[in-house]
């Protein structure tokens, strides 16, 4: 389930501190340490999977729990702001796509139109 040398696995096991936004049995959401928008969270499955290319049939529930968590985060932001929340979900898959931590995760980005001047993070 966990990989000993993975920083996200260590965060999930609470061996390394991080600002936890929300958590359940399947997913943890933390604040990105280098935010690119007013709201920039990382949605981490608690099961160690390298990236989308490494998902297996038995992992199909992992992505569903991640989607449900993204919806919950959006609803939480909506409750605070009183208006519908627009957001992006970004998944970098592989080093050439910008993945630097090889534990699948999604960037939840809100509060910034990343396409206003062409794709810009």
GROMACS elastic network, one bead per residue, 0.5 to 0.9 nm:
[ bonds ]
;  ai    aj funct       b0    kb
    1     9     6  0.88811   500
    1    46     6  0.77854   500
    1    47     6  0.51433   500
    1    48     6  0.56323   500
    1    49     6  0.85731   500
    2     5     6  0.89621   500
    2     6     6  0.78958   500
    2     9     6  0.57261   500
    2    10     6  0.83359   500
    2    13     6  0.87300   500
    2    46     6  0.79483   500
    2    47     6  0.64386   500
    2    48     6  0.53392   500
    2    49     6  0.89052   500
    3     6     6  0.55361   500
    3     7     6  0.88265   500
    3     9     6  0.63197   500
    3    10     6  0.83838   500
    3    48     6  0.65935   500
    4     7     6  0.82724   500
    4     9     6  0.71696   500
    4    10     6  0.73353   500
    5     9     6  0.79311   500
    5    10     6  0.79196   500
    6     9     6  0.52353   500
    6    10     6  0.63546   500
    6    11     6  0.87774   500
    6    48     6  0.85151   500
    6   101     6  0.77293   500
    6   102     6  0.75368   500
    6   103     6  0.71674   500
    7    10     6  0.50234   500
    7    11     6  0.62274   500
    7    12     6  0.86592   500
    7    16     6  0.77590   500
    7   101     6  0.75746   500
    7   103     6  0.84173   500
    8    12     6  0.60888   500
    8    13     6  0.85167   500
    8    16     6  0.86547   500
    8    44     6  0.75976   500
    8    46     6  0.87666   500
    8    48     6  0.85240   500
    8   101     6  0.77430   500
    8   102     6  0.87148   500
    8   103     6  0.66238   500
    9    12     6  0.50222   500
    9    13     6  0.61522   500
    9    14     6  0.84609   500
    9    15     6  0.86530   500
    9    46     6  0.73647   500
    9    47     6  0.82054   500
    9    48     6  0.69210   500
    9   103     6  0.78613   500
   10    13     6  0.50591   500
   10    14     6  0.60517   500
   10    15     6  0.50946   500
   10    16     6  0.57250   500
   10    17     6  0.87924   500
   11    15     6  0.57765   500
   11    17     6  0.63064   500
   11    18     6  0.65905   500
   12    15     6  0.76443   500
   12    16     6  0.82207   500
   12    27     6  0.88387   500
   12    28     6  0.69293   500
   12    44     6  0.82855   500
   12    45     6  0.88676   500
   12    46     6  0.65463   500
   13    16     6  0.78487   500
   13    46     6  0.88769   500
   14    17     6  0.62578   500
   14    18     6  0.80729   500
   17    20     6  0.87006   500
   18    30     6  0.65428   500
   18    31     6  0.73618   500
   18    32     6  0.88910   500
   18    33     6  0.85469   500
   19    29     6  0.85768   500
   19    30     6  0.54807   500
   19    31     6  0.55876   500
   19    32     6  0.84636   500
   19    33     6  0.88772   500
   20    23     6  0.73450   500
   20    28     6  0.72405   500
   20    29     6  0.59085   500
   20    31     6  0.65906   500
   21    28     6  0.78189   500
   21    29     6  0.53872   500
   21    30     6  0.52905   500
   21    31     6  0.66447   500
   21    41     6  0.80295   500
   21    73     6  0.87561   500
   22    27     6  0.83636   500
   22    28     6  0.60833   500
   22    29     6  0.51928   500
   22    30     6  0.72599   500
   22    69     6  0.84005   500
   22    73     6  0.80195   500
   23    26     6  0.77967   500
   23    27     6  0.57949   500
   23    29     6  0.60807   500
   23    30     6  0.87483   500
   23    69     6  0.85487   500
   24    27     6  0.55802   500
   24    28     6  0.65324   500
   24    69     6  0.88334   500
   25    28     6  0.82433   500
   25    46     6  0.76972   500
   26    44     6  0.86869   500
   26    45     6  0.60307   500
   26    46     6  0.54111   500
   26    47     6  0.75508   500
   26    62     6  0.72790   500
   26    65     6  0.66034   500
   26    66     6  0.81622   500
   27    43     6  0.68804   500
   27    44     6  0.55820   500
   27    46     6  0.52969   500
   27    47     6  0.83771   500
   27    62     6  0.82341   500
   27    65     6  0.67876   500
   27    66     6  0.64807   500
   27    69     6  0.73897   500
   28    42     6  0.81697   500
   28    43     6  0.60274   500
   28    44     6  0.52101   500
   28    45     6  0.64390   500
   28    46     6  0.67337   500
   28    66     6  0.88967   500
   28    69     6  0.86106   500
   29    41     6  0.64356   500
   29    42     6  0.55080   500
   29    44     6  0.60560   500
   29    45     6  0.87443   500
   29    69     6  0.81677   500
   29    73     6  0.89421   500
   30    33     6  0.88555   500
   30    40     6  0.88164   500
   30    41     6  0.55414   500
   30    42     6  0.53268   500
   30    43     6  0.67957   500
   30    44     6  0.79279   500
   31    34     6  0.86939   500
   31    35     6  0.78623   500
   31    39     6  0.81909   500
   31    40     6  0.62793   500
   31    42     6  0.61992   500
   32    35     6  0.53639   500
   32    36     6  0.85447   500
   32    39     6  0.87904   500
   32    40     6  0.57186   500
   32    41     6  0.51638   500
   32    42     6  0.59991   500
   32   107     6  0.82695   500
   33    40     6  0.88076   500
   33    41     6  0.89080   500
   34    40     6  0.83970   500
   35    38     6  0.72522   500
   35    39     6  0.73325   500
   35    40     6  0.52892   500
   35    41     6  0.78946   500
   35   109     6  0.87349   500
   36    39     6  0.79947   500
   36    40     6  0.64484   500
   36   109     6  0.77542   500
   36   112     6  0.86115   500
   36   121     6  0.56591   500
   37    40     6  0.56636   500
   37   109     6  0.62848   500
   37   110     6  0.64326   500
   37   111     6  0.62107   500
   37   112     6  0.56834   500
   37   113     6  0.88474   500
   37   114     6  0.86186   500
   37   121     6  0.75951   500
   38   109     6  0.78763   500
   38   110     6  0.65632   500
   38   111     6  0.53339   500
   38   112     6  0.68965   500
   39   108     6  0.75109   500
   39   109     6  0.56225   500
   39   111     6  0.60439   500
   39   112     6  0.82750   500
   40   107     6  0.66829   500
   40   108     6  0.55935   500
   40   110     6  0.66073   500
   40   111     6  0.87742   500
   41   106     6  0.81606   500
   41   107     6  0.57867   500
   41   108     6  0.50302   500
   41   109     6  0.66476   500
   41   110     6  0.89292   500
   42   105     6  0.62621   500
   42   106     6  0.55697   500
   42   108     6  0.60545   500
   42   109     6  0.88094   500
   43    66     6  0.66714   500
   43    69     6  0.77070   500
   43    70     6  0.76215   500
   43   104     6  0.87938   500
   43   105     6  0.54618   500
   43   106     6  0.50779   500
   43   107     6  0.64379   500
   43   108     6  0.70216   500
   44    47     6  0.84219   500
   44    48     6  0.89563   500
   44    66     6  0.75576   500
   44   103     6  0.78785   500
   44   104     6  0.67721   500
   44   106     6  0.68815   500
   45    48     6  0.70451   500
   45    49     6  0.79636   500
   45    62     6  0.65459   500
   45    63     6  0.80367   500
   45    65     6  0.80310   500
   45    66     6  0.68541   500
   45   103     6  0.84195   500
   45   104     6  0.71709   500
   45   105     6  0.69300   500
   46    49     6  0.88916   500
   46    62     6  0.86301   500
   47    59     6  0.89659   500
   47    62     6  0.78960   500
   47   103     6  0.88030   500
   48   102     6  0.89348   500
   48   103     6  0.59067   500
   48   104     6  0.73134   500
   49    52     6  0.78501   500
   49    54     6  0.63997   500
   49    55     6  0.67783   500
   49    59     6  0.88978   500
   49   102     6  0.79105   500
   49   103     6  0.55110   500
   49   104     6  0.55387   500
   49   105     6  0.89682   500
   50    53     6  0.77962   500
   50    54     6  0.60003   500
   50    55     6  0.81239   500
   50    93     6  0.84623   500
   50    94     6  0.87372   500
   50   101     6  0.84906   500
   50   104     6  0.50918   500
   50   105     6  0.88242   500
   51    54     6  0.54705   500
   51    55     6  0.69752   500
   51    91     6  0.83506   500
   51    92     6  0.79191   500
   51    93     6  0.55961   500
   51    94     6  0.73312   500
   51    99     6  0.87875   500
   51   102     6  0.67597   500
   51   103     6  0.62220   500
   51   105     6  0.74420   500
   52    55     6  0.53819   500
   52    91     6  0.82386   500
   52    92     6  0.88002   500
   52    93     6  0.64902   500
   52   104     6  0.67565   500
   53    56     6  0.85760   500
   53    93     6  0.72936   500
   53    94     6  0.86855   500
   54   104     6  0.89040   500
   55    58     6  0.80973   500
   55    59     6  0.59204   500
   55    60     6  0.75120   500
   55    62     6  0.88571   500
   56    59     6  0.52114   500
   56    60     6  0.70808   500
   57    60     6  0.57025   500
   58    61     6  0.75388   500
   58    62     6  0.88023   500
   59    62     6  0.53717   500
   59    63     6  0.75349   500
   60    63     6  0.59691   500
   60    64     6  0.69301   500
   61    65     6  0.62231   500
   61    66     6  0.86329   500
   62    65     6  0.53388   500
   62    66     6  0.63876   500
   62    67     6  0.88311   500
   63    67     6  0.61517   500
   63    68     6  0.85837   500
   64    67     6  0.50758   500
   64    68     6  0.61830   500
   64    69     6  0.85803   500
   65    68     6  0.50559   500
   65    69     6  0.61335   500
   65    70     6  0.86837   500
   66    69     6  0.50617   500
   66    70     6  0.62847   500
   66    71     6  0.87450   500
   66   105     6  0.89158   500
   66   106     6  0.82495   500
   67    70     6  0.51022   500
   67    71     6  0.63570   500
   67    72     6  0.87195   500
   68    71     6  0.51046   500
   68    72     6  0.62630   500
   68    73     6  0.87344   500
   69    73     6  0.61507   500
   69    74     6  0.85801   500
   70    73     6  0.51490   500
   70    74     6  0.62375   500
   70    75     6  0.86789   500
   70    89     6  0.83136   500
   70   108     6  0.72242   500
   71    74     6  0.51294   500
   71    75     6  0.62140   500
   71    76     6  0.86444   500
   72    75     6  0.50614   500
   72    76     6  0.61317   500
   72    77     6  0.86641   500
   73    76     6  0.50378   500
   73    77     6  0.62634   500
   73    78     6  0.85775   500
   73   108     6  0.88204   500
   74    77     6  0.51628   500
   74    78     6  0.61379   500
   74    79     6  0.87088   500
   74    84     6  0.81030   500
   74    85     6  0.57974   500
   74    86     6  0.78333   500
   74    87     6  0.77267   500
   74   110     6  0.88046   500
   75    79     6  0.61936   500
   75    80     6  0.87437   500
   75    84     6  0.80944   500
   75    85     6  0.75081   500
   76    79     6  0.51882   500
   76    80     6  0.65208   500
   76    81     6  0.88061   500
   77    80     6  0.51625   500
   77    81     6  0.61141   500
   77    82     6  0.81384   500
   77    83     6  0.84433   500
   77    84     6  0.83658   500
   77    85     6  0.67203   500
   78    81     6  0.51145   500
   78    82     6  0.52672   500
   78    83     6  0.53003   500
   78    84     6  0.54993   500
   78    85     6  0.56961   500
   79    82     6  0.53620   500
   79    83     6  0.75586   500
   79    84     6  0.88170   500
   80    83     6  0.83435   500
   81    84     6  0.81266   500
   81    85     6  0.84325   500
   85   110     6  0.74937   500
   85   111     6  0.82504   500
   86   109     6  0.87300   500
   86   110     6  0.62154   500
   86   111     6  0.74280   500
   86   112     6  0.88050   500
   86   113     6  0.88332   500
   87   108     6  0.67216   500
   87   109     6  0.54448   500
   87   111     6  0.73354   500
   87   112     6  0.82015   500
   87   113     6  0.85201   500
   88   107     6  0.76299   500
   88   108     6  0.58344   500
   88   109     6  0.50980   500
   88   110     6  0.64975   500
   88   113     6  0.89021   500
   88   114     6  0.84150   500
   89   106     6  0.60959   500
   89   107     6  0.54567   500
   89   109     6  0.64977   500
   90   105     6  0.86337   500
   90   106     6  0.55006   500
   90   108     6  0.68379   500
   90   109     6  0.79309   500
   91    97     6  0.89250   500
   91    99     6  0.82002   500
   91   104     6  0.78385   500
   91   105     6  0.64553   500
   91   107     6  0.63959   500
   92    95     6  0.80445   500
   92    96     6  0.87394   500
   92    97     6  0.54156   500
   92    98     6  0.57045   500
   92   100     6  0.85270   500
   92   104     6  0.83183   500
   92   105     6  0.80131   500
   92   106     6  0.77446   500
   92   107     6  0.86990   500
   93    96     6  0.79553   500
   93    97     6  0.57418   500
   93    98     6  0.73023   500
   93    99     6  0.57501   500
   93   102     6  0.85430   500
   93   104     6  0.78668   500
   94    97     6  0.53833   500
   94    98     6  0.66649   500
   94    99     6  0.52094   500
   94   100     6  0.79574   500
   94   102     6  0.78062   500
   95    98     6  0.51424   500
   95   100     6  0.62974   500
   95   101     6  0.88994   500
   95   102     6  0.86484   500
   96    99     6  0.72432   500
   99   102     6  0.67086   500
   99   103     6  0.89887   500
   99   104     6  0.88752   500
  100   103     6  0.89776   500
  101   104     6  0.78833   500
  101   105     6  0.86209   500
  102   105     6  0.86040   500
  109   112     6  0.74753   500
  109   114     6  0.87778   500
  110   113     6  0.78429   500
  112   115     6  0.87770   500
  112   116     6  0.86811   500
  112   121     6  0.89094   500
  113   116     6  0.55423   500
  113   117     6  0.87098   500
  113   119     6  0.89483   500
  113   120     6  0.86160   500
  114   117     6  0.75301   500
  114   118     6  0.73576   500
  114   119     6  0.55815   500
  114   120     6  0.51722   500
  114   121     6  0.58983   500
  115   120     6  0.62854   500
  115   121     6  0.87019   500
  116   119     6  0.73442   500
  116   120     6  0.78628   500
  117   120     6  0.68033   500
